[in-house]
């Protein structure tokens, strides 16, 4: 191996596989740094801070930051949300089971990592991918697509599955000892967990955990609903944040309700009132409700009755509801909507 200290840049989610990939290379004396890309769809980024923690529960943590600290490496946090819009709205390789553009996503992130490699003087890049683990992006036929379309062919090492793949440049040049890499495959995580125990990696999230809202059926349905009624697949960061919070109901094509489910969500939704109608009960505990779209007066009354129904208003015959829009307030006294009048088809 060259006397020069070899430097590698990895993609780190903070999960078991990406953490192990770092440790495998560290064991060979390679200097490792990592990057974590923010797309706007990461489950951890917002829900942990938004939800009320259970009594005695530890504070929410960012897995990649936590892993980097434990590994003793530098982590670059890079926001790619603006550029990521085109990946979500028009993926070349299509979607997975829901609205997850996994193959396009991986190509895009590897391409960004390659740009960092060139700019920052790393010798090669690596990921924690394992052959056969993900049905859309981690297959024998998709790995070459990722390498080719990202511009990383030959320079992307997958330490956990390398023995099942062709030689890469880092191996050919003697920077990495192939004999000390691995040949994991499939969805069984027991081999990785055994390696973790061997390498002293003990603090990692559940290997079965997901990290992207776009793989979630409920979230994808809300995003599809937003696209359908706007007539466009464009979205802003505000849109995708709001899809993560509250109950979403669409009683009619022209408007939608976002109803907070707890105090934390009420507080969160209160930051998104611009351009929306806000509804809340005047003297009773209950949800903060946002109304998007252009409801008729009759539909606005329905929205008030729904908002009252999801709070303490369901226990009284009449509720005073405050309606705020464009800086103005009005109040309406309404009868909460009976449960049997709520159409299950309204839920997005």
FENQUIHU-V677167 format. One record per residue. N is the residue number from 1. PSI is psi in radians with two decimals (NA if undefined). BURIAL is b if it has 16 or more other ideal C-beta (glycine too) atoms within 10 Angstrom, else e. Layout:
<<N	PSI	BURIAL> <N	PSI	BURIAL>>
//
This chain:
<<1	2.54	e> <2	2.61	e> <3	-0.40	e> <4	2.41	e> <5	2.11	e> <6	2.35	b> <7	2.28	b> <8	2.50	b> <9	2.17	b> <10	2.75	b> <11	2.07	b> <12	2.02	b> <13	-0.43	b> <14	-0.05	b> <15	3.12	b> <16	-0.83	b> <17	-0.83	b> <18	-0.57	b> <19	-0.76	b> <20	-0.67	b> <21	-0.71	b> <22	-0.85	b> <23	-0.66	b> <24	-0.71	b> <25	-0.63	b> <26	-0.62	b> <27	-0.39	e> <28	0.16	b> <29	0.25	e> <30	2.40	b> <31	2.11	e> <32	2.38	b> <33	2.84	b> <34	2.91	b> <35	2.48	b> <36	2.14	b> <37	2.33	b> <38	2.07	e> <39	-0.26	b> <40	-0.23	b> <41	0.18	b> <42	2.25	b> <43	-0.68	b> <44	-0.52	b> <45	-0.56	b> <46	-0.68	b> <47	-0.63	e> <48	-0.72	e> <49	-0.44	e> <50	-0.68	b> <51	2.62	b> <52	2.11	e> <53	2.58	e> <54	2.60	e> <55	2.26	e> <56	-0.10	e> <57	2.55	e> <58	2.73	e> <59	2.67	e> <60	2.57	e> <61	2.74	e> <62	2.02	b> <63	-0.71	b> <64	-0.75	b> <65	-0.72	e> <66	-0.79	b> <67	-0.75	b> <68	-0.69	b> <69	-0.78	e> <70	-0.61	b> <71	-0.27	b> <72	0.67	e> <73	2.83	b> <74	2.35	e> <75	2.17	b> <76	2.13	e> <77	2.05	e> <78	2.16	e> <79	2.02	e> <80	0.29	b> <81	-0.71	b> <82	-0.80	e> <83	-0.40	e> <84	-0.28	b> <85	-0.79	b> <86	-0.46	e> <87	-0.71	b> <88	-0.72	b> <89	-0.44	e> <90	1.13	e> <91	2.25	b> <92	-0.68	e> <93	0.20	b> <94	-3.03	e> <95	2.86	b> <96	-2.48	b> <97	-0.61	e> <98	-2.25	b> <99	0.55	b> <100	1.96	b> <101	1.04	b> <102	-0.74	b> <103	-0.81	b> <104	-0.65	b> <105	-0.84	b> <106	-0.74	b> <107	-0.79	b> <108	-0.78	b> <109	-0.69	b> <110	-0.68	b> <111	-0.76	e> <112	-0.68	b> <113	-0.66	b> <114	-0.69	b> <115	-0.70	e> <116	-0.70	b> <117	-0.85	b> <118	-0.71	e> <119	-0.56	e> <120	0.02	e> <121	0.47	e> <122	2.69	b> <123	-0.61	b> <124	3.02	b> <125	2.84	b> <126	2.80	b> <127	2.99	b> <128	0.32	b> <129	2.57	b> <130	2.26	b> <131	2.21	b> <132	0.09	e> <133	-0.67	b> <134	2.29	b> <135	-0.40	e> <136	-0.68	b> <137	-0.22	b> <138	1.13	b> <139	2.83	e> <140	-0.55	e> <141	-0.33	e> <142	-0.47	b> <143	-0.80	b> <144	-0.55	e> <145	-0.80	b> <146	-0.83	b> <147	-0.78	b> <148	-0.87	e> <149	-0.35	b> <150	-0.21	b> <151	0.28	e> <152	0.16	b> <153	2.16	e> <154	-0.37	e> <155	0.00	b> <156	2.01	b> <157	2.42	b> <158	1.54	b> <159	-0.51	b> <160	-0.31	b> <161	0.21	b> <162	-0.59	b> <163	-0.19	e> <164	0.07	b> <165	2.83	b> <166	2.77	e> <167	2.46	e> <168	2.96	b> <169	-0.75	e> <170	-0.59	b> <171	-0.77	b> <172	-0.64	e> <173	0.01	e> <174	0.19	e> <175	-0.53	b> <176	2.38	b> <177	1.88	e> <178	-0.54	e> <179	-0.34	e> <180	0.19	e> <181	-3.06	b> <182	2.90	b> <183	0.73	e> <184	2.63	b> <185	2.80	b> <186	-3.12	e> <187	-0.13	e> <188	2.12	e> <189	0.02	b> <190	-0.71	e> <191	-0.69	b> <192	-0.68	b> <193	-0.61	e> <194	-0.72	e> <195	-0.67	b> <196	-0.78	b> <197	-0.68	e> <198	-0.66	e> <199	0.01	e> <200	0.37	e> <201	1.93	b> <202	-0.43	e> <203	1.58	e> <204	2.68	b> <205	2.89	b> <206	2.22	e> <207	-0.35	b> <208	-0.06	e> <209	2.53	e> <210	2.85	e> <211	0.01	b> <212	2.24	b> <213	-0.47	b> <214	-0.26	b> <215	-0.13	b> <216	2.22	b> <217	-0.76	e> <218	-0.78	e> <219	-0.75	b> <220	-0.65	b> <221	-0.69	b> <222	-0.69	b> <223	-0.71	b> <224	-0.68	e> <225	-0.76	e> <226	-0.81	b> <227	-0.75	b> <228	-0.82	e> <229	-0.23	b> <230	-0.31	e> <231	0.36	e> <232	2.59	e> <233	0.06	e> <234	2.65	e> <235	2.75	b> <236	2.86	e> <237	-0.65	e> <238	-0.69	e> <239	-0.85	b> <240	-0.41	b> <241	-0.76	b> <242	-0.48	b> <243	-0.25	b> <244	-0.18	b> <245	2.56	b> <246	3.02	b> <247	2.39	b> <248	2.11	b> <249	2.42	b> <250	1.56	b> <251	-0.37	b> <252	2.76	e> <253	-0.48	e> <254	-0.15	e> <255	2.80	b> <256	2.56	b> <257	2.45	b> <258	1.96	b> <259	2.09	b> <260	2.52	b> <261	-0.23	e> <262	3.13	e> <263	-0.68	e> <264	-0.74	b> <265	-0.65	b> <266	-0.79	b> <267	-0.74	e> <268	-0.84	b> <269	-0.48	b> <270	-0.28	e> <271	0.06	e> <272	0.64	b> <273	-0.36	e> <274	2.21	e> <275	0.10	e> <276	2.83	b> <277	2.33	b> <278	2.35	b> <279	2.38	b> <280	2.69	b> <281	2.49	b> <282	-0.81	e> <283	0.21	e> <284	2.56	b> <285	2.52	e> <286	-3.08	b> <287	2.67	b> <288	2.31	b> <289	2.29	b> <290	2.48	b> <291	2.13	b> <292	2.49	b> <293	-2.73	b> <294	1.32	e> <295	2.57	b> <296	3.01	e> <297	-0.69	e> <298	-0.70	e> <299	-0.57	b> <300	-0.64	b> <301	-0.72	b> <302	-0.73	b> <303	-0.73	b> <304	-0.74	b> <305	-0.65	b> <306	-0.79	b> <307	-0.72	b> <308	-0.67	b> <309	-0.60	b> <310	0.06	b> <311	-2.78	b> <312	-0.18	e> <313	-0.41	b> <314	-0.23	e> <315	-0.04	e> <316	2.73	e> <317	-0.44	e> <318	2.47	e> <319	2.42	b> <320	2.11	e> <321	2.32	b> <322	2.28	e> <323	2.14	b> <324	2.27	e> <325	2.42	e> <326	0.62	e> <327	-0.01	e> <328	2.60	e> <329	2.53	e> <330	2.86	e> <331	2.43	e> <332	2.41	b> <333	2.19	e> <334	2.85	b> <335	2.13	e> <336	2.56	b> <337	2.18	b> <338	2.63	e> <339	-0.67	e> <340	-0.20	e> <341	-0.07	e> <342	2.07	b> <343	2.15	e> <344	-0.43	e> <345	-0.20	e> <346	-0.44	b> <347	2.22	e> <348	NA	b>>
//
